[in-house]
Amino acid sequence: MDAREIRQATPDDAPAIARLVDEAYSPYIPRIGRKPAPMLDDYRQVIAEADVFVCALDGEVAGVLVLRPQSPVVLLENIAVAPAFKGRGIGKALLAFCEDYARARRLEAIELYTNQLMTENIALYTKLGYQETHRATEDGFARVFMRKGVVG
């Protein structure tokens, strides 16, 4: 059995998070014509400014979750799983963790956005109960905004 742990990220995790994000998002570059926004982040800075969690599997960073509480909601800014760890329930565990995080802080919903060309993400979030709220272009990225209510 794999030893899986979700824990708060530390500045020492920043290089591993950056590598994971590059691996997870690189396949989307040809589709959207540029690096997805999470690939442009400085993860030391993100760790200092947001609530960042990693899912470690047998001690290796296998997934990352970036949350920004903005009462009465939490923005799920980024979730990524290393390709080598896909299909092992890490994404599902991180999303469940996000819901627990929101409930513990008595927030009413989780909001997120994804690139409109990442259609598999939109389908997954819809299947998990997220509803599209609107579409907009920000920083040159065509985004789909979604929301899921959190029942306390």
C-alpha positions as CSV (number, residue, x, y, z in Angstrom):
1,M,0.0,0.0,0.0
2,D,1.3,3.5,-0.9
3,A,1.9,5.8,2.0
4,R,-0.1,9.0,0.9
5,E,0.0,12.2,2.9
6,I,-1.5,15.6,2.1
7,R,0.5,18.3,3.9
8,Q,1.1,22.1,3.8
9,A,3.9,22.9,1.3
10,T,7.1,24.5,2.5
11,P,9.5,26.6,0.5
12,D,11.7,23.5,0.1
13,D,8.9,22.0,-1.9
14,A,8.9,24.7,-4.5
15,P,11.4,23.1,-7.0
16,A,9.5,19.8,-6.9
17,I,6.1,21.6,-7.3
18,A,7.5,23.5,-10.3
19,R,8.7,20.3,-11.9
20,L,5.4,18.6,-11.3
21,V,3.5,21.5,-12.8
22,D,5.7,21.6,-15.8
23,E,5.2,17.8,-16.4
24,A,1.4,18.0,-15.8
25,Y,0.7,21.1,-18.0
26,S,3.3,20.7,-20.8
27,P,0.9,18.4,-22.9
28,Y,-1.5,21.4,-23.1
29,I,1.0,23.8,-24.8
30,P,0.3,22.6,-28.3
31,R,-3.5,22.8,-27.7
32,I,-3.6,26.3,-26.3
33,G,-0.6,27.7,-28.1
34,R,1.4,28.8,-25.0
35,K,2.3,27.7,-21.6
36,P,-0.7,27.4,-19.3
37,A,-0.8,30.0,-16.5
38,P,0.4,27.6,-13.7
39,M,3.6,27.0,-15.5
40,L,4.4,30.8,-15.2
41,D,4.2,30.9,-11.4
42,D,7.1,31.3,-9.0
43,Y,6.2,28.6,-6.5
44,R,8.3,30.0,-3.7
45,Q,6.2,33.2,-4.0
46,V,2.9,31.2,-4.3
47,I,3.8,29.2,-1.2
48,A,4.3,32.5,0.7
49,E,1.0,34.0,-0.5
50,A,-1.5,31.2,-0.7
51,D,-2.4,28.0,1.1
52,V,-0.4,25.4,-0.9
53,F,-0.7,21.7,-0.2
54,V,1.2,18.7,-1.6
55,C,0.2,15.1,-1.8
56,A,3.3,13.1,-1.1
57,L,3.3,9.5,-2.1
58,D,6.0,7.5,-0.4
59,G,7.8,10.8,0.3
60,E,7.7,12.0,-3.3
61,V,5.6,15.1,-4.3
62,A,2.9,13.6,-6.5
63,G,0.3,16.3,-6.5
64,V,-0.2,19.9,-5.6
65,L,-3.2,22.0,-4.6
66,V,-3.2,25.9,-4.5
67,L,-6.0,27.5,-2.5
68,R,-6.8,31.1,-1.9
69,P,-9.6,31.7,0.6
70,Q,-11.7,34.8,-0.4
71,S,-14.6,34.7,2.0
72,P,-17.3,33.5,1.4
73,V,-15.5,31.2,-1.1
74,V,-12.2,29.5,-1.7
75,L,-10.5,29.9,-5.0
76,L,-9.0,26.6,-6.2
77,E,-6.2,28.2,-8.2
78,N,-4.3,25.1,-9.2
79,I,-4.5,21.4,-8.9
80,A,-2.0,19.1,-10.6
81,V,-0.9,15.5,-10.5
82,A,2.4,14.3,-11.8
83,P,1.9,12.2,-14.9
84,A,3.8,9.3,-13.2
85,F,1.2,9.2,-10.5
86,K,-2.0,9.6,-12.6
87,G,-4.7,7.0,-11.9
88,R,-3.8,6.5,-8.3
89,G,-6.6,8.7,-6.7
90,I,-4.4,11.7,-6.0
91,G,-6.5,14.2,-7.8
92,K,-9.6,12.9,-6.2
93,A,-8.0,13.0,-2.7
94,L,-6.8,16.6,-3.3
95,L,-10.3,17.7,-4.4
96,A,-11.8,16.0,-1.3
97,F,-9.2,17.8,0.8
98,C,-10.3,21.1,-0.8
99,E,-13.9,20.5,0.2
100,D,-12.9,19.6,3.7
101,Y,-10.7,22.8,3.8
102,A,-13.7,24.9,2.7
103,R,-16.1,23.3,5.2
104,A,-13.6,23.7,8.1
105,R,-13.4,27.4,7.3
106,R,-17.2,27.7,6.9
107,L,-16.9,28.8,3.3
108,E,-19.9,28.4,1.1
109,A,-18.3,27.4,-2.1
110,I,-15.3,26.4,-4.1
111,E,-14.6,28.4,-7.2
112,L,-12.1,27.6,-9.9
113,Y,-11.2,28.3,-13.5
114,T,-9.7,26.3,-16.3
115,N,-8.7,27.0,-19.9
116,Q,-11.7,26.6,-22.2
117,L,-9.5,24.3,-24.4
118,M,-8.9,21.9,-21.5
119,T,-12.3,20.3,-22.2
120,E,-11.5,17.1,-20.2
121,N,-11.0,19.3,-17.1
122,I,-14.4,21.0,-17.7
123,A,-16.1,17.6,-18.1
124,L,-14.4,16.2,-14.9
125,Y,-15.4,19.2,-12.8
126,T,-19.0,19.1,-14.1
127,K,-19.1,15.4,-13.2
128,L,-17.9,16.3,-9.7
129,G,-20.7,18.8,-9.2
130,Y,-19.1,22.1,-10.4
131,Q,-21.3,24.4,-12.4
132,E,-20.1,26.8,-15.0
133,T,-20.7,30.4,-13.9
134,H,-19.2,32.4,-16.8
135,R,-16.4,32.6,-19.4
136,A,-13.9,35.4,-19.7
137,T,-10.5,36.2,-21.1
138,E,-7.9,37.1,-18.5
139,D,-4.2,37.7,-19.2
140,G,-4.8,36.4,-22.7
141,F,-6.2,33.1,-21.4
142,A,-9.8,32.1,-22.4
143,R,-11.1,30.7,-19.1
144,V,-14.2,28.8,-18.0
145,F,-15.2,29.7,-14.4
146,M,-16.9,27.1,-12.3
147,R,-18.4,26.9,-8.8
148,K,-19.4,24.1,-6.4
149,G,-21.4,24.8,-3.2
150,V,-20.1,23.2,-0.1
151,V,-22.6,21.8,2.4
152,G,-21.4,22.1,6.0
